[in-house]
Amino acid sequence: MPRSDASGTATQVEATGSVQLCAPTVDDGADMWRLAGAAQTLDVNSRYSYLLWCRDFAATSVVARDGEQLAGFITGYRRPSLPETLFVWQVAVSPTHRRQGLARRMLDHLVDRSTPHGVDHVEATVTPDNLPSTRLFTSFATAYGVELKRDVLFSEAMLGDGHEAEVRFLIGPLHDRT
Ligand SMILES: CC(C)(COP(=O)(O)OP(=O)(O)OC[C@H]1O[C@@H](n2cnc3c(N)ncnc32)[C@H](O)[C@@H]1OP(=O)(O)O)[C@@H](O)C(=O)NCCC(=O)NCCS
């Protein structure tokens, strides 16, 4: 089923079972903000920022809808100074949809959408205590058969407030999957 993004462009929808993946529209922003809050391990941004994200970065983001419910989302962007790198900012899956491969499906969907446009690396940051997130990106790198390099992007001192360090995962080079 085609949907329209903020620019009115029809976007591709991928459906498996009752869950549909597609680029977000501004109508998804409030639900993304709520899901980010419910996830508990995420730094929750303002509601406004999710709306703005859906308007301006829909092409590098994805939502998973299960009927009326938002089952998950990924927000991402192409680095302005390095547009072949897709930075995956936040990944969230609702508690009722976890451990069913949905985060991997969303990441694969986003990368499949991005590689034809020149993206050849995925970058993300993960806090060392976040095993599900670590497993998500290591599983992705393994499936692609590519290297995953790690270094600290932002230290505890830089982040403050007792925030753990954010470890950068750089995955690639990616190739179009056949
Ligand atoms: C991280 C998160 C998005 C994973 O979503 P998910 O749909 O449950 O993940 P998937 O089912 O696609 O699993 C991806 C991989 O992680 C592993 N995994 C997922 N949850 C796990 C857990 N709780 N413990 C251990 N491994 C886990 C899976 O086994 C899978 O690895 P595999 O392919 O080697 O088997 C979800 O747990 C979440 O929303 N957490 C809160 C928000 C957050 O911390 N986001 C990440 C930081 S931005």
The ligand as an ORCA input file, in Angstrom:
! r2SCAN-3c Opt
* xyz 0 1
  C      17.365     -3.204     20.941
  C      15.981     -3.550     20.382
  C      15.588     -2.488     19.366
  C      16.043     -4.938     19.711
  O      14.782     -5.178     19.094
  P      14.272     -6.658     18.718
  O      13.252     -6.525     17.645
  O      13.870     -7.362     19.957
  O      15.603     -7.333     18.142
  P      15.660     -8.572     17.141
  O      14.589     -9.555     17.514
  O      15.683     -8.090     15.732
  O      17.068     -9.208     17.516
  C      18.284     -8.727     16.945
  C      19.426     -9.524     17.574
  O      19.561     -9.157     18.952
  C      19.364    -10.291     19.796
  N      18.601     -9.832     20.948
  C      17.471     -9.074     20.927
  N      17.065     -8.850     22.187
  C      17.950     -9.482     22.992
  C      18.062     -9.605     24.407
  N      17.164     -9.044     25.234
  N      19.109    -10.312     24.907
  C      20.021    -10.874     24.085
  N      19.975    -10.793     22.726
  C      18.942    -10.096     22.198
  C      18.602    -11.284     18.957
  O      18.822    -12.619     19.386
  C      19.179    -11.017     17.575
  O      20.453    -11.622     17.461
  P      20.681    -12.857     16.449
  O      20.276    -12.348     15.080
  O      22.149    -13.125     16.575
  O      19.796    -13.954     16.946
  C      14.910     -3.610     21.520
  O      15.378     -4.460     22.546
  C      14.578     -2.243     22.110
  O      13.700     -1.525     21.611
  N      15.256     -1.869     23.214
  C      15.011     -0.567     23.852
  C      15.592      0.589     23.034
  C      17.091      0.453     22.795
  O      17.858      0.163     23.716
  N      17.498      0.665     21.530
  C      18.886      0.515     21.113
  C      19.699      1.725     21.317
  S      19.352      2.989     20.137
*
